[in-house]
Amino acid sequence: MEDLSGNITGANLAIGFAAAVAAGAMNSVAGGGTLVTYPTLLYVLGLPPRMANATNTMALWPAALAGAWGFRHTIPPGRVV
C-alpha cells in the first residue's frame, strides 16, 4: 500500500473539510455531492483514482442506507425489495 501521508497539510485538510460540508449540504437537498468530493480527493489530497472512488463510495454508503431506512414505511405491504 502506498504511503500518502506526505500530501496531507493543514490547508489540504481544511479544503477537504469544506468540500465534505458542501457535499453533505448538496446531497441532503438534491444529490450530486460527488461532484465536489471526488475532485477534492483526487487533486487536493492526491489520492489515486481508484482509491478516491472507493473512499467516496464508502463515505456515501451510510447516507444511502439511512435514507432507505427512513423511507421504509412508504413501501407497500407485501412488496419484496
C-alpha positions as CSV (number, residue, x, y, z in Angstrom):
1,M,0.0,0.0,0.0
2,E,1.3,3.4,-0.9
3,D,2.1,6.0,1.8
4,L,0.1,9.2,1.1
5,S,0.8,11.0,4.3
6,G,3.2,13.5,2.6
7,N,0.2,15.0,0.7
8,I,-1.7,15.9,3.9
9,T,-1.2,19.5,5.1
10,G,-3.4,21.7,7.2
11,A,-4.6,23.6,4.2
12,N,-5.5,20.4,2.4
13,L,-7.4,19.2,5.4
14,A,-9.3,22.5,5.6
15,I,-10.2,22.3,1.9
16,G,-11.2,18.6,2.4
17,F,-13.4,19.6,5.3
18,A,-15.1,22.4,3.4
19,A,-15.7,20.1,0.4
20,A,-17.2,17.5,2.8
21,V,-19.6,20.1,4.3
22,A,-20.5,21.4,0.9
23,A,-21.1,17.9,-0.5
24,G,-23.2,17.0,2.5
25,A,-25.4,20.0,2.0
26,M,-25.7,19.2,-1.7
27,N,-26.6,15.6,-1.0
28,S,-29.2,16.5,1.6
29,V,-31.0,18.8,-0.9
30,A,-30.7,17.2,-4.3
31,G,-27.7,14.9,-4.5
32,G,-24.6,15.4,-6.6
33,G,-22.1,15.9,-3.7
34,T,-19.7,13.5,-5.5
35,L,-19.1,16.3,-8.0
36,V,-17.4,18.1,-5.1
37,T,-15.7,15.3,-3.1
38,Y,-14.2,13.2,-5.9
39,P,-12.1,16.0,-7.4
40,T,-11.1,17.1,-3.9
41,L,-9.9,13.6,-3.1
42,L,-8.0,13.4,-6.5
43,Y,-6.4,16.8,-6.9
44,V,-6.2,18.3,-3.4
45,L,-5.5,15.2,-1.3
46,G,-3.6,13.4,-4.1
47,L,-5.3,10.0,-3.9
48,P,-5.0,7.7,-6.8
49,P,-8.3,7.5,-8.9
50,R,-9.3,4.0,-7.7
51,M,-8.7,4.9,-4.0
52,A,-10.6,8.2,-4.4
53,N,-13.6,6.4,-5.9
54,A,-13.6,3.7,-3.2
55,T,-13.3,6.3,-0.5
56,N,-16.1,8.4,-2.0
57,T,-18.4,5.4,-2.3
58,M,-17.8,4.2,1.2
59,A,-18.5,7.8,2.5
60,L,-21.9,7.9,0.7
61,W,-23.0,4.4,1.6
62,P,-24.2,5.2,5.2
63,A,-26.3,8.1,3.9
64,A,-27.9,5.8,1.3
65,L,-28.7,3.2,4.0
66,A,-30.1,5.8,6.3
67,G,-32.3,7.2,3.5
68,A,-33.6,3.7,2.7
69,W,-34.3,3.1,6.4
70,G,-36.1,6.4,6.7
71,F,-38.4,5.7,3.7
72,R,-39.1,2.1,4.6
73,H,-42.7,2.9,5.6
74,T,-43.6,4.1,2.1
75,I,-43.1,0.6,0.6
76,P,-46.5,-1.0,0.1
77,P,-47.2,-4.1,2.2
78,G,-46.3,-7.4,0.6
79,R,-43.8,-5.9,-1.8
80,V,-40.5,-7.7,-1.8
81,V,-37.5,-5.4,-2.1
